[in-house]
Amino acid sequence: MTPPHITIIGAGLAGLAAACDLHRAGWPTTVLEARLRVGGRAYTFRDGFADGQYAEAGGEFIEDIHERMLALTREFGLALDPVRGMGEWTRRLALAGKHGEADDVALWGLDLAVEIERVWQALAMLGTAVPDPTRPLTAPRAAELDRQSAGDWLNGLDVHPFAKTVITTRLRSEYLAEPEQLSLLELARWGALYYSDPEDEGESFRVRGGVDQIPQRMAAELPDVRLGAVVTAVQQTAAGASATFHQNGQTHTLPTAYVVLAVPPGPARQIVFDPPLPASHQAMFSNLHCGPVTKVMIQYRRRFWEDVNWRGSLLTDRSITCTWQPTITQPGESGILTVYTGAKAGADFSAMGERERIETAVTQLDQLFPGSAALVSHTRTMAWLNEPFSQGGYTLFKPGDVMAHWRALREPAGRVYVAGEHTAVHQGYMEGAVESGQRVAKQIQEQGA
Ligand SMILES: Cc1cc2nc3c(=O)[nH]c(=O)nc-3n(C[C@H](O)[C@H](O)[C@H](O)COP(=O)(O)OP(=O)(O)OC[C@H]3O[C@@H](n4cnc5c(N)ncnc54)[C@H](O)[C@@H]3O)c2cc1C
């Protein structure tokens, strides 16, 4: 007997992972994707950059514990370029009008690298409050931690104010949140998942040639991926379901057995469900938001940073927030710096026009590295908050959100199965997107036949 048909809404990594697993298991699938490309927030910019160089507009780094993403790169025969571990992000700092290496005692008046190390140790200690980061609700003080914010924890930390600024900046860029906006339970969960051993900096990787090759290869396996198909409504009855979508100026209704909803919370809010989703799912979609983030990718005719023995990674209290060099392993005379701006500054950058955002980034870097602006050859930028089918970078769990929504994020709502990075243990990562897609494919196979 042929298994019933599944409609997957969203061709990001979550939707594609669900579709691939179901397709391989013999289930008929249709993927409906609003944009004219697959990949969602896994999107590589190539156009206009000299020397064949490229930079990631969205998801970029794959951590060494991201088994599913690493497995996909192996499966598709894609090469990985290693990136230095965690310490790289806090090695070079521009704070309070000073600029240099964290361990430059003459500059900062103390070894700031040692102070920052103490914060990582405190984060590892915080992580012990969540013995099983895959099940945070079972942590002994889960509700109490979730009521507090990362800001409460930072206030109580006995470290130099510069180290606090560095960690605040890191939270802004890593979680797209001001410290008071981030649930302490979520930060503790991250401490347990990613920072449990302060001695181990971990390793991360980029996909050589661009991360978008992964969703493209996944989509190429699938029999029915429809682009430019904007889903506006999902209907369910006891006997089946259907998805209504607009494509090429026409409205279509596709009958199906089950729906995988693999879109971020913002776009999900705009889909009309008939009957309405259960109260738990409605509350989850109305409360969860993706944090603001922009990237500005600046290609310079030559890699001026090599003159000052700098690798391109910088944390700063200026509004640009942080930078790194996507071309570190790419050949060519030119080089690209990515300026990554999250949280409140990310919202401010999103409100600017593209030209003003680019100029702000180039100018702030020129103030730190005089003469660099004259070397700019090409720029691109992306403000994820302004993208109607993303509405932000990745999900930010505010105080109270983990306790309120963790269960609903993983439970089907009748014939609708919810996937996406927001529903995953490795929330916020491409790994989480794939994890969630694989989870719903398994749930459907177990319960749906
Ligand atoms: C700036 C930035 C940097 C990041 N850095 C990293 C990183 O270094 N490492 C990492 O692992 N992760 C990173 N991430 C996160 C990672 O990119 C995401 O977690 C992941 O790609 C999300 O995949 P997804 O499938 O859940 O959602 P998406 O990729 O957003 O896919 C959802 C899809 O649904 C489509 N859609 C939306 N509404 C509709 C509709 N109504 N009808 C039909 N289709 C619809 C969208 O167009 C989209 O294609 C970053 C993200 C951003 C934005």
The ligand as a Gaussian input file, in Angstrom:
#p B3LYP/6-31G(d) Opt

LIG

0 1
 C       22.690000      35.802000       9.771000
 C       22.563000      34.372000      10.199000
 C       23.687000      33.688000      10.621000
 C       23.593000      32.363000      11.005000
 N       24.717000      31.685000      11.355000
 C       24.656000      30.355000      11.584000
 C       25.842000      29.601000      11.735000
 O       26.953000      30.125000      11.658000
 N       25.719000      28.274000      11.951000
 C       24.504000      27.648000      11.986000
 O       24.461000      26.425000      12.136000
 N       23.358000      28.347000      11.822000
 C       23.417000      29.678000      11.622000
 N       22.285000      30.386000      11.386000
 C       20.991000      29.741000      11.591000
 C       20.578000      28.822000      10.440000
 O       20.798000      29.453000       9.218000
 C       19.112000      28.491000      10.634000
 O       18.899000      27.971000      11.935000
 C       18.582000      27.444000       9.645000
 O       19.054000      27.661000       8.342000
 C       17.068000      27.485000       9.701000
 O       16.529000      26.513000       8.832000
 P       14.958000      26.282000       8.831000
 O       14.683000      25.264000       7.799000
 O       14.474000      26.044000      10.209000
 O       14.318000      27.682000       8.413000
 P       14.521000      28.511000       7.048000
 O       15.869000      28.294000       6.495000
 O       14.104000      29.890000       7.350000
 O       13.475000      27.832000       6.052000
 C       12.111000      28.165000       6.077000
 C       11.635000      28.220000       4.629000
 O       10.236000      28.454000       4.643000
 C        9.943000      29.338000       3.576000
 N        8.642000      29.967000       3.869000
 C        8.360000      30.900000       4.814000
 N        7.043000      31.201000       4.790000
 C        6.492000      30.433000       3.808000
 C        5.168000      30.281000       3.293000
 N        4.129000      30.984000       3.780000
 N        4.969000      29.411000       2.289000
 C        5.990000      28.668000       1.790000
 N        7.258000      28.784000       2.232000
 C        7.511000      29.647000       3.246000
 C       11.103000      30.317000       3.584000
 O       11.226000      30.999000       2.359000
 C       12.275000      29.380000       3.858000
 O       12.851000      28.883000       2.675000
 C       22.346000      31.713000      10.985000
 C       21.216000      32.393000      10.545000
 C       21.323000      33.724000      10.158000
 C       20.102000      34.426000       9.648000

